[in-house]
Every structure is written in C-alpha cells, then in structure tokens.
C-alpha cells in the first residue's frame, strides 16, 4: 500500500511535468514565432495545428496500456521531451528555423500527449481510491503552477535573455535549452521517486480481433448516446470565440500601436498572461466549482455562458482606446480570464456528465479530442481573419461569435441534479 507521504514526492512534480511541455508547445511557441517576425496568420495556423496530437490521442491510447507499463511510458516520455526541447533550442538560430522548430514542436506534442495518457492511468493505479480524490486538487494545482511557469516565467526569462545575449533568436534558444534542462532533471528524478505498483502491467489482449472489437465498441457506444448531435455541437463550438481570441490576444499585446496593438514587450506579456491571467483563471475555476456543487450544472449553465462570453468585450475596449496604463490592461485581462475560468467549468463538467455509463474514461478522452478539435480549427484561421479585419474589428467579430456559444448551449439537456453536492 502506497503511503500518503510518499505520494507528495511524485504527484506534484509529475503534474508539473505534464503542464510544462503542453504550454511550452501550445503557448510559448505563439510568442516566439511572433517575436521572430512571423506574421499573425502564419503563427496562428502553425501553432493551432500543434493541437492535433491531443485531438487524435484516443486513437493510440489503448496501445499505451497494451505495450509496457504506464510508469515506463511516463518516464521515457519525459526523457524524449527533454530531447525535443534541446533540438528546438539548437534549431532556433538556424536559417530554416521555422520548419525545423515546427517539426520539433510537433514531435514534442505527440510525446506530450502520450505522456498525459500514461500519467493519468498511472495515477489511478498508484494511489488507493481514498487518496485519489484528495490528490486530485494537488495535481490540478501543480498543473496550474506549470502554466504560470511556462506562459509567465519562461516568457519573462526570454525577455531577460534578450538583454543579456543581444539577440531574439539566442534568447529563445536559451529559453528552450532551460526548458530541456528542467525536463531532463524531472526525468532523472522520477526514475527514482515514482513507485512501482503491482497492478501497473501491460494489458495484453488475447488477440488482434479483441483489440479492434474493444476499440470499436468504445466508439460505437459513444456515438449512441442520447442527442449526440447536440453534444458534438456543444463540444466543438462552445469555445468558438475563445479559440480565436486566445491566439490573437497575445499578438495584440505585442504589436505596435501603429497597427492597432499595445506595443508591450514580451516580459510584460509573460507577466500578464502567465501570472495575472492565470490568477483570474484559477479564481474563476474555483468559484465555478463551488457554485455548481451547490446548485448543479443545469442551474449554473446560463450564468457561466454569460461569464465566458461577455468579458471578451474588454478586448474591444482596449483595441479602441489602446490604453497605456499597465494596471488597466492587467485588469482587463484578469476580468476576461476570471470569466473564462468560471464559464469553462460548465464545459468540463458537461464532459464528465456525458462520459457517464460504459467506458467513462475512454468516452471522456473522446470528448477531450473534440474539445481540442474545436480549439484547433478556429485558431488556424483566426490569424488570417485578424489580418483582414484589423484588431478592432476582429475583436468585434469575436463578440459576434459569442452568439454561437449561446446557441449550442441552448440545445444540450442536463439532469438538474448533476454536479450538485449531496447534503
């Protein structure tokens, strides 16, 4: 039996190791490419495409269970991620940096998504059931700390490296070399600290036919759920405005005032997105969880739809006024992320709601794949839309897109008692 004190030695660092590569690949890459002179349209397209491994990961997740142990998959993935980031650091100063770093990021995305599959399975096997609920909050906290570190601290570090090294390319190279070093240290640490639960064995099927039957039954039963059309619309389109705003908001902060931006340096953007924004996101998520536990998801759905939609208007305000006050800009980002964190709670709880029944884990994974697809496709075209409209009209367009969020929320059906804490 695993002792509770031992779990503190590996759960915080493991979920930090999960969040760090995800945000380095999907968020820091945005700012790096923008800083290196790539256009908004190209950056949004290429970095949105990096979400595809998380979109299709249910296709190979069964094989992670069949081949070797979750522990080995987790540790090897961390070593490979350290290698991917080291290669990215080497590629950045080269003449062909765009294609080479994109390949490095894409390989890292496949490894990171595989790491997440193995880690979530290992968590269930390595902890007694009574400890799983307790440490769920701990793992989420350290994943969020990784978000602050990657989207905030590492971006601010790139800003400092720029002053020291005198080159944007060398600054980003040093930043990703630091990321590689951190992943390497985590790889070595987890080889020693991660337990070896007896239940962590390869689940080898009796035949190839059994593999395809199980996988086919998972897919079939998911699409046989009641009103699946409404579910798919909700999963794909609920975040339609945010999928566009999340990409372009960073570019707006960085771009010169002459093209409609706010002309902040990347150190300021790292602080605003990685510290101020994440603080709002966490506060909104905590508040959302408390509210749903008291009245249920159905009761809070519409307030959360409003919360995730209307605060997007702060970007319309900033694009029109172009405030110079760092306090005003930070307040706007905090408000938008607070509303997003509060509203996104409804989305995550709905994915849990529809995963109930046969194959809950696999069906939840399929829902997260549709979630990633819903972020990837709008994100890919958001840069071109912004270049066509300009920042002010682009953010007005995002506000118009919130009508899609309201529309898909109107078609879902939720049990009034779901999410409500029992007295």
Phi, psi and omega in degrees: 000130180286129179282146183302321182294326179295326182298331178294340182281342184230332182295311181301315183288328179294318182280338167294319179291342175278316183285325184301306181293324180302312184282332175296323182279318187266339184245310181295326180301324177305308185290322180298310181296320177298317181294333182270007172094012178279143184292158180302318182298316180291316181299312181298320181293308186293315184286332174292325179297335180294347177283350187299324178299323178287337178286323185253009184298335175300341181292327181246001179300324178298330183285336175296324178285332185275333185249115177065194184256161178295325180300313181294319178301317182296312183292314180298321179299321179294321176297318179293324177295321176300319178294317179300315181291326176295319178295319177301317178300322179288326185283331189303317181284356185281163179293330181259038189297326185298307182289322182291316179291325177298317177299317178298316178296319182294317176298317178298325179295318177296318179293318181296319179293325176293321176301319180295320178300310183293319184295316180296322176292320180295321180304317181292322183282328188272346182245137170299153186302324183290341178267342184298317181292323180297313184279354177297322177292323180295315182294321178295323179297315183284335171294319178293324176298322176296326177297314178298316183295314185285307183284340182251292187297315182294323178292319176295326177295320177299323178296317179292318178300327179299320177292320184287317187265344176073017182209132178297319181298314180291328178296314179289327176298316178294325180295315180285335172294322176296318177299317178298319180297317180298314179296325177295318178295317178297321177301312181293321181295316184288338174299329182264324191269335183288133178290170178237079182296141181297332181281353181276081180231158178294130180271074184287122179286162181286334182203162175299323180300322180295324179299308184290329177293314181296315181295317180296323180291325177298312181295314183298314183291332177294313183280357174266001180296149180302137178052045182297331179299321179291321178299314182294320176300317180296312183296322185279329192243351181302323183259021183304314177294315184294328178299329178274316182295322183299326178282309191282334180304320179294317181295324178299318180293326185274327187293155180294155179296333180296335177254012175100002181272190181250356173058039175276154175275166186291338174294317177295318180296321176300318179292316183294313182281318187275338182246299182296311182296316180294325176300316177296319180298314180295315180299318179295320179295318179296315179298319179297318178297320179296315182297313182294325180295339182266323185240348180094161184294318183300319181297320187265359184303308185291320173301326180285328174297317177297318183294325182278347185256304189296323179297346175301341181297341179297332179285328173298314178300311184295324180289331178280318186269329186050062183297145177265342182289121178296328179294317180295315180298315179297321179296319179297315181293322179297316181297315181297317181286330174298313178296321179296315179298319179293313182288326182294338176303321179297322181294312181295321179292326178294324177296322176293321181300313183281349178277354181297148179111212181288139179058053183299321181293313181295321180290326175295320179297321178296320179296321178294331176294317177294326176299313179297321178297321179293337175272325187290310188295311177296325179297325182295327182261353186297324181295318179293321178298317180296318179296328180284317186268333192084164187296314185299311181286334175296316181290330172295320176301317179299318178298321176295326180292342178296341175299330178294318178300315178297319184295313183287336177288335182284343186262350182275149178244132184228137175297126182302336183272352185289133179088345182282130180289134179288141180284000000 
